[in-house]
Amino acid sequence: MRLPVRSFLCSAVVAGLLASVPCAHGQVQPAVQQTTSGQTTGNGTYVSIDPLANVHYDNRWDVSLGMAYDHMKAGPTLLQGSNLGGLDLDGSYWVSRHWALEGSGRAYVGTSGAGPNPYSIQGPFVAQYLFVAGPEWLGPHNKHGALIAHAMVGGSYGEFERDLRGEPPSAVDFYPDQLALGAIVGGHIDLNRSPQWVFRVTPDAVITRYNINYGAKYTQTDVNFAISVGVEYRFKSKRR
């Protein structure tokens, strides 16, 4: 009679173990689901923001400032040119989407080669200051950037005699100090960084009409290259 009792006890233990497995599985499953739900909520949602979405080219005013380079010849017959550095300050008033009135003030300073002379004058200081204004045209453009053309006319003041030790400019084949006609033809290459801030590159042709007051007096037209790199700021006031 002992054998049936032992068999009954073993069968009861096995049945109890088998019954506990689904129960344990049912208890673990909600915990896994709860953990997964917590991770999804904690990560949140990624939101993409376009910093150029509000670039509309509808501003009334803008101003730009850049570090500038200018190549110039300080005299009508000089073989050596002057590589000058300085600043380029521009401002624009937009009357329509495509047209504006632009003004520019530029200062270039440096040294120049000199003509052969008995005074040992080499590399004297020279400077050129331009104040010009004229129309500006907005060409192809989108939210990323724009091409802008301009043509400006005004004055150019050339300073050539400061470093000549009292000798006349004819001694080194220089122009005399003077205020002359100046013009700038070129444009801007703009790369928008935000609705207000722009990275700007400005390549230009600089045209001047300096004269000499010694020897065979005459006026000469010089065309030289200039470029500046800087930033532009568009004011928030809009055209009506």
C-alpha positions in Angstrom: 0.0 0.0 0.0 3.0 2.3 0.3 3.8 2.4 -3.4 0.5 4.0 -4.5 0.8 6.7 -1.8 4.3 7.6 -3.0 3.1 7.7 -6.6 0.2 9.9 -5.7 2.5 12.4 -3.9 5.0 12.6 -6.8 2.2 13.2 -9.2 0.8 15.9 -7.1 4.2 17.7 -6.9 4.7 17.5 -10.7 1.2 18.8 -11.3 1.8 21.7 -8.9 5.1 22.7 -10.7 3.5 22.6 -14.1 0.6 24.8 -12.9 3.0 27.4 -11.5 4.9 28.0 -14.8 2.0 29.8 -16.6 1.3 31.8 -13.5 4.9 33.0 -13.3 4.9 33.8 -17.0 1.8 35.8 -16.6 3.4 37.8 -13.8 6.6 38.7 -15.8 4.8 39.8 -19.0 3.2 43.0 -17.6 6.5 44.1 -16.1 8.2 43.8 -19.5 5.4 45.8 -21.1 5.6 48.5 -18.4 9.3 48.9 -18.9 9.0 49.2 -22.7 6.3 51.8 -22.3 8.5 53.8 -19.9 11.4 53.9 -22.4 9.2 55.2 -25.2 7.8 58.0 -23.0 11.2 59.0 -21.7 12.8 59.4 -25.2 10.3 62.0 -26.3 9.8 63.2 -29.9 12.6 64.8 -32.1 11.5 68.1 -33.6 13.5 69.5 -36.6 13.8 73.3 -36.9 14.9 75.1 -40.1 16.9 78.2 -39.1 16.4 79.7 -42.6 12.6 79.2 -42.7 12.0 83.0 -42.2 14.3 84.3 -44.9 12.0 86.4 -47.1 14.1 89.3 -48.4 11.5 91.8 -47.3 13.7 94.0 -45.1 13.9 97.7 -45.5 17.5 98.3 -44.3 20.7 96.3 -44.1 24.3 97.0 -43.3 27.5 95.1 -43.8 31.1 95.3 -42.6 34.1 93.4 -44.0 37.8 93.1 -44.0 38.9 94.4 -47.4 41.7 94.1 -49.9 42.5 96.5 -52.8 45.1 96.4 -55.5 46.2 99.9 -56.7 48.9 101.7 -58.6 50.1 104.8 -56.9 51.4 106.4 -60.1 50.7 106.3 -63.8 53.9 104.7 -64.9 54.7 102.5 -61.9 55.5 98.8 -62.6 55.0 97.8 -59.0 51.4 97.8 -57.6 50.2 98.3 -54.1 48.5 95.6 -52.1 46.3 97.4 -49.6 44.2 96.3 -46.7 41.3 97.9 -44.9 37.6 98.0 -44.2 34.5 98.0 -46.3 31.3 99.5 -44.8 28.1 99.2 -46.9 24.5 100.1 -46.2 21.3 99.6 -48.3 17.8 101.0 -48.4 15.4 98.7 -50.3 12.6 100.3 -52.2 11.3 97.1 -53.7 12.1 93.4 -53.6 14.7 93.7 -56.3 16.0 97.3 -56.1 17.8 99.3 -53.4 19.9 102.4 -53.0 23.4 101.4 -51.7 26.1 103.5 -50.2 29.7 102.4 -49.5 32.6 103.8 -47.6 36.0 102.1 -47.9 39.4 102.7 -46.5 42.5 101.0 -47.9 46.1 101.5 -46.5 49.5 100.0 -47.1 52.8 100.5 -48.9 53.7 100.8 -52.5 56.7 100.3 -54.8 58.4 103.5 -55.8 60.0 104.6 -59.1 63.9 104.8 -59.2 65.0 107.8 -57.2 68.2 109.2 -55.6 66.5 109.6 -52.2 66.5 105.9 -51.2 62.7 106.1 -50.9 61.4 102.5 -50.9 58.0 101.2 -50.0 56.4 104.5 -48.9 52.9 104.6 -47.2 49.9 105.1 -49.5 46.2 105.1 -48.9 42.9 105.2 -50.8 39.5 106.2 -49.4 36.3 105.8 -51.4 32.8 107.2 -50.8 30.3 106.0 -53.4 26.6 105.4 -53.9 24.3 103.9 -56.5 21.7 101.3 -57.4 21.7 97.7 -56.1 19.9 94.8 -57.7 18.9 91.5 -56.1 19.5 88.7 -58.5 18.9 85.0 -58.2 18.2 84.1 -54.5 16.6 81.6 -52.2 16.6 80.9 -48.5 20.2 79.8 -48.6 21.8 82.7 -50.4 21.7 85.4 -53.1 23.7 87.1 -55.8 23.5 90.9 -55.8 24.9 93.4 -58.3 25.7 97.0 -57.8 27.2 100.0 -59.6 28.2 103.1 -57.5 29.8 106.4 -58.3 31.4 109.0 -56.1 34.8 110.2 -54.9 38.1 108.7 -54.3 40.8 110.4 -52.1 44.3 109.2 -52.8 47.0 109.9 -50.2 50.4 109.4 -51.9 52.8 112.1 -50.5 52.8 111.4 -46.7 56.0 109.2 -46.7 58.1 111.0 -49.4 60.2 113.0 -46.9 59.2 116.3 -48.4 60.1 115.3 -52.0 57.6 115.9 -54.8 55.6 112.9 -56.0 57.3 113.2 -59.4 60.5 112.0 -57.7 59.0 108.5 -57.3 56.5 108.5 -60.2 53.5 109.0 -57.8 50.3 110.8 -58.2 49.9 113.9 -56.0 47.5 113.8 -53.1 44.0 114.5 -54.5 40.3 113.9 -54.5 39.2 112.3 -57.8 36.3 110.6 -59.5 35.8 107.0 -58.2 33.4 104.2 -59.1 32.8 100.7 -58.0 31.2 97.9 -60.2 30.6 94.4 -58.8 28.3 92.9 -56.3 27.8 90.6 -53.3 27.7 86.9 -52.8 25.6 86.3 -49.7 25.2 83.1 -47.7 22.4 83.3 -45.2 23.0 82.0 -41.7 19.7 83.2 -40.2 16.9 85.6 -41.2 19.1 88.5 -40.0 22.7 87.4 -40.3 24.5 86.8 -43.5 28.1 85.8 -44.5 29.1 88.1 -47.3 31.8 88.2 -50.0 32.1 91.3 -52.2 34.3 91.2 -55.3 34.5 94.5 -57.2 36.3 96.5 -59.9 37.5 99.9 -58.5 37.7 102.6 -61.1 39.6 105.9 -60.4 40.5 109.0 -62.4 43.7 110.4 -60.8 45.7 113.2 -62.6 49.3 114.3 -62.4 50.2 118.0 -62.1 53.8 117.7 -63.4 55.4 117.0 -66.8 52.8 116.3 -69.4 49.7 116.9 -67.2 46.9 114.4 -67.9 44.3 112.3 -66.2 44.5 108.5 -66.2 41.7 106.0 -65.7 42.8 103.0 -63.6 40.8 99.8 -63.1 41.8 97.6 -60.2 40.5 94.6 -58.3 39.1 94.7 -54.7 37.4 92.2 -52.5 36.0 92.1 -49.0 34.8 89.3 -46.7 32.5 90.0 -43.7 29.0 89.9 -42.3 25.7 91.6 -43.2 22.9 92.3 -40.8 19.3 92.7 -42.1 17.2 94.9 -39.8 13.8 93.5 -38.8 11.8 96.4 -40.2 9.9 95.3 -43.3 8.9 97.1 -46.5 5.2 98.1 -46.6 
